[in-house]
Amino acid sequence: MNGGDEGPLRRAAPALLGLGVLALWEGLVRAYAVPDYVLPGPLAVARALAADWPLLSASLLVTLEVAVLALAAAVLVGGLLAVLFAQSRWLERALFPYAVVLQVTPIVAIAPLILIWVDNVTVALLICAWIVAFFPVLSNTVLGLRSADRNLADLFRLYGATRWQVLWLLRLPSALPFFLAGLRVAGGLALIGAVVAEFVAGAGGSGSGLAFRILEASFQLRIPRMFAALALISACGIALFALLGLLQHRLLRRWHESALARER
Amino acid sequence: MTALAAPAPRGDAPAAAAPLVALRGVAKRFASGTLALAGVDLDIAPGEFLSLLGPSGCGKSTLLRLLAGLAAPSAGRVAWAPGHEERRREIGFVFQDPTLMPWASALDNVRLPLRLAGVPRAEAEARAAAALARVGLAGFERAWPRELSGGMRMRVSLARALVTRPSLLLMDEPFAALDEPTRHRLNDDLLALWAESGVTVVFVTHSVFESVYLSTRIAVLSARPGRVAAELRQDGAPLPRGPDYRTSAAYAALCRAASHALAAATEGAA
């Protein structure tokens, strides 16, 4: 957005580069006659994607469901905690370190424990993905709630605003850009969390998400299918990121610096 | 001389009208230990336009915050005239920046004080629209702060301060960041609003010219710790003032007097 001219060529550049790399890949695989079980070419991956679509699309829905539900839970819990923290320094001081502990402990290390403690696998996956996703929402929203303009806060005090009015009319709108930035990060993390947890769970033979399909395909040496599942996960992540970006733009375009088009 | 000058010429008998607010021996020491104000005695008469003139860091803004009740004095007291104790109904505040909510339209920004006071929406919107019209922004109700110029944003801020019909309007160097033509136009419009509404104004500035052009009385503050070092009255100056006043001999004489007072107050502490 801060680049030079936004010509059609410039906009198409990432797609053109991608196509070029794919073509090079296909060409090299054919030239050296690399077998599919070592490295399949893009066409072989596309064929696998088409052939296994019923299986893969069902898995895609499973993974996506976990990621989206985890993201929703992250927004709910992260947002509510942030509001509580903004109301009470004491509460923040008491609870925030534990949120950090959750954040810095690798999810791969906690996932097996959660899978043991929680009987329902879907719920266990959800908890894992939530743990990864909620921190950016929490920390960004806390920062945003604290960033309200000091003079505006004085004005609210001058006019005898209640705590609720300050929160609703001043702090929450001030926090919105911060929250949305956190949400965008959390979207990608929720997907990663869901996939990582599935890997851990998948080894135990349960679940049917995309990560499980990747494990399964690797055991069966169906490498093209493995790549197809991988491509689907990436596409999912990109779509989620773009969707949240669109939401961010929609909500902020009329007033926030980040979303304003600059006249040149 | 117009009738609008009526409240001002009381120079011979300062005790005639009871002050709206009286400051007695007011001092303010911050938690950091800095003494911002010391021994400030000041009466604010109803209907006057008082400028607080002083070098930067002399505690002008602090004094304004004490008047607004946003901070408490460390010593002394700020006493309001009987019947005016409920401050939030009495005070309008204009900051150095327009301090608008960027996520709300001009109308919603002006409506804020009424909304916080629980005024019904329809009535609040009508009053906010009227306040916007009074500052010359009719037709800009739906505009977003980002779309307005610096001067227009300051007008929105002024409309918001006036929408509750306060008895005391506190202004903290409101036009310092504006270009000169815009500042002069806002000066004139502010004087018209003051005359029309009868509001008492306390106007903080570091500009000698602005203080002389606007006020009926100037209190010169000394450098930190701030105290009232000198007072200048200009009851004789014509109202309403216009471009001619800026080139008049009376204006020049008062500017000279105020400059000297300011220089003396600054040096006295340095």
Interface residues (C-beta under 8 A of the other chain):
Chain A: D149 N151 L152 D154 L155 F156 R157 L158 Y159 G160 A161 Q165 L169 L170 P173 L176 R254 W255 H256 L260
Chain B: R65 A68 G69 L70 R87 R88 I91 F93 F95 D97 T99 M101 P102 W103 A104 L112 P113 R115 L116 A117 W144 P145 R146 T164
